[in-house]
């Protein structure tokens, strides 16, 4: 059973957690203990934003079953 995203949950993690967009209404990434990005999954799961987080060219596609965004290295 798939859980629906919660708009009241926040996910604070290192930028390597691919499950956060599916379960949280807000994503917060940190680098060296400082705020790097903050926004909704739709705002963060964009190629240019992910490039800023990971430092490599990235793109995003929708999962074929859930529709959740999935980031991948180009």
Secondary structure, 3 states (H helix, E strand, C coil): CCCCCEEEEEEEECCCCCCHHHHEEEEEEEECCEEEEEECHHHHCCHHHHHHHHCCCEEEEECCCCCCEEEEEC
